[in-house]
């Protein structure tokens, strides 16, 4: 019996993987609202409420947004850096008429 390899692949991929907490957290961390995340993942109300509760609990423990460094949400650190002169910034280079590219060298904060 000859069964093409691609036929098995098509059958296996026909069933989408159910959404889990990681999918929900990824959407919420990227700034998606709870309602939109629920809609995009096709979640039932009870499951969306449960995932939002888990996400909020994780956020309150300080592990909510792993994309941002911890100091990005630390007001005392930001105030100290601004008092010391400010943050360094990347320089910018124009590309065409409307484009801007972020590039090196780094620019020191203005002194004064």
VENDA-V673995 format. One record per residue. N is the residue number from 1. RES is the residue in three letters. PHI is phi in whole degrees, -180 to 180 (none if undefined). PSI is psi in radians with two decimals (* if undefined). D_CENTER is the distance of its C-alpha to the mean C-alpha in whole Angstrom. Layout:
BEGIN
N_RES_PHI_PSI_D_CENTER, N_RES_PHI_PSI_D_CENTER
END
This chain:
BEGIN
1_UNK_none_2.23_48, 2_UNK_-104_2.10_45, 3_UNK_-122_2.05_42, 4_UNK_-62_2.50_40, 5_UNK_-61_-0.68_36, 6_UNK_-67_-0.47_34, 7_UNK_-65_-0.75_36, 8_UNK_-64_-0.68_34, 9_UNK_-64_-0.70_31, 10_UNK_-66_-0.69_31, 11_UNK_-68_-0.71_32, 12_UNK_-67_-0.62_29, 13_UNK_-88_-0.05_26, 14_UNK_-70_-0.52_28, 15_UNK_-94_2.02_26, 16_UNK_-70_2.61_23, 17_UNK_-73_2.34_21, 18_UNK_-67_2.56_20, 19_UNK_-68_2.51_17, 20_UNK_-127_-3.04_16, 21_UNK_-62_-0.57_14, 22_UNK_-68_-0.69_12, 23_UNK_-62_-0.78_11, 24_UNK_-64_-0.81_11, 25_UNK_-63_-0.67_9, 26_UNK_-63_-0.75_6, 27_UNK_-66_-0.77_7, 28_UNK_-66_-0.66_7, 29_UNK_-67_-0.49_4, 30_UNK_-83_0.03_3, 31_UNK_101_0.09_7, 32_UNK_-73_2.41_9, 33_UNK_-70_2.75_12, 34_UNK_-58_-0.70_14, 35_UNK_-66_-0.75_17, 36_UNK_-68_-0.68_15, 37_UNK_-62_-0.74_13, 38_UNK_-61_-0.77_16, 39_UNK_-66_-0.80_18, 40_UNK_-63_-0.64_16, 41_UNK_-89_-0.14_16, 42_UNK_66_0.74_20, 43_UNK_-89_2.61_20, 44_UNK_-75_2.80_23, 45_UNK_-56_-0.83_23, 46_UNK_-64_-0.67_24, 47_UNK_-72_-0.68_21, 48_UNK_-64_-0.73_19, 49_UNK_-62_-0.71_20, 50_UNK_-65_-0.79_20, 51_UNK_-66_-0.64_16, 52_UNK_-66_-0.70_16, 53_UNK_-63_-0.76_18, 54_UNK_-64_-0.71_17, 55_UNK_-64_-0.77_13, 56_UNK_-65_-0.67_15, 57_UNK_-64_-0.72_17, 58_UNK_-66_-0.70_15, 59_UNK_-64_-0.71_13, 60_UNK_-68_-0.39_17, 61_UNK_-85_0.05_18, 62_UNK_87_0.21_15, 63_UNK_-117_0.37_13, 64_UNK_-72_-0.80_10, 65_UNK_-121_1.68_7, 66_UNK_-75_-0.16_8, 67_UNK_-76_-0.52_6, 68_UNK_-95_2.44_9, 69_UNK_-67_2.71_12, 70_UNK_-60_-0.64_14, 71_UNK_-70_-0.27_17, 72_UNK_-65_-0.39_14, 73_UNK_-109_0.27_15, 74_UNK_-107_1.79_19, 75_UNK_-61_-0.68_21, 76_UNK_-65_-0.67_24, 77_UNK_-66_-0.80_22, 78_UNK_-61_-0.75_21, 79_UNK_-62_-0.71_25, 80_UNK_-66_-0.73_27, 81_UNK_-66_-0.74_25, 82_UNK_-64_-0.66_26, 83_UNK_-66_-0.53_29, 84_UNK_-84_-0.02_30, 85_UNK_128_-0.28_29, 86_UNK_112_-3.09_26, 87_UNK_-95_2.62_23, 88_UNK_-73_2.74_23, 89_UNK_-137_2.71_22, 90_UNK_-78_2.60_21, 91_UNK_-80_2.90_24, 92_UNK_-123_2.61_24, 93_UNK_-132_2.34_26, 94_UNK_-77_2.40_27, 95_UNK_-123_1.92_27, 96_UNK_69_-2.67_29, 97_UNK_-85_-0.65_30, 98_UNK_-116_-0.13_26, 99_UNK_-91_2.58_24, 100_UNK_-132_2.32_23, 101_UNK_-114_2.37_21, 102_UNK_-85_2.32_20, 103_UNK_-151_3.11_22, 104_UNK_-89_2.71_25, 105_UNK_-85_2.87_27, 106_UNK_-75_2.55_25, 107_UNK_-109_2.22_27, 108_UNK_-71_2.65_28, 109_UNK_-65_2.62_28, 110_UNK_-64_2.45_31, 111_UNK_-93_2.44_34, 112_UNK_143_*_36
END
